[in-house]
Amino acid sequence: MKNEKPAMPIDLDISEIEWVLSNKDGGGPAGPDAIWAWAFGYNRDGSIRDETHQLIQAIEQYDRVRVGSYEIALGGRAKRLLSRTKTKKVDDVE
């Protein structure tokens, strides 16, 4: 992770996205306190899901984005999944 640009802060509502815990964390829906979660960014036909469209556009522009206390990027084999990682609180940023 060294030499990476910091995530670009953006103001987006990501509450409509269905975030999921990894299987090692029990699977199922991920709440707001989950340290890491994933979500489908695209439909099976390859189109961007309605609820992820603006987020994916921002990630394609900036590589990684910060929404509130989450850092979000595209991941998975074909970069079709959203990866959400909890970071320091916005107020705690150095």
Secondary structure, DSSP 4 states (H G I P E B T S, - for coil): -TTPPPPEE-----TTS--B--GGGT-SB--TT-SEEEEE-B-TTSPBPGGGHHHHHHHHHHSEEEETTEEEEEETTTT-EEEEEE-S-GGG--
